[in-house]
């Protein structure tokens, strides 16, 4: 009987040891699982921040590209309108677009041509503002002189 009690006590002690190890092991596993979950959450947040930053960069790049393409389209449209207008054909014009704003530079023959260039640019699709930096040459002194009326000799 002693052997049986000893065996039972030995089995009970071994089972208790395994149970305490398994409870301790389970607590240890839960600690490892918790740490792993925290690391995964941190990694997920870092990925989310990276995706948000990348998304913002893509949006900014798209906006810059769109403005550049729109600017090129505006320049072509304004140039075409100014180039084919007969009153501006001899003018030396330089155009610049920044978004919907178009800057006109150069020399036009007279004030009427200047007004015509600004009106054509302003009336072009996509143009929101016209910056007029056009110059008109000063009339020369010879142009301001009126020819003398013929005198009659008696």
Buried (B, 14 or more C-beta within 10 A) or exposed (E): EEEEEEEEEEEEEEEEEEEEEEEEEEEEEEEEEEEEEEEEEEEEEEEEEEEEEEEEEEEEEEEEEEBEEBBEEBBEBBBEBBEEBEBBEEBEBEBEBEBBBBBBBBBBBEEEBBBBBBEBBBEBEBBEEBBBEBEEEEEEEEEEEEEEEEEEEE
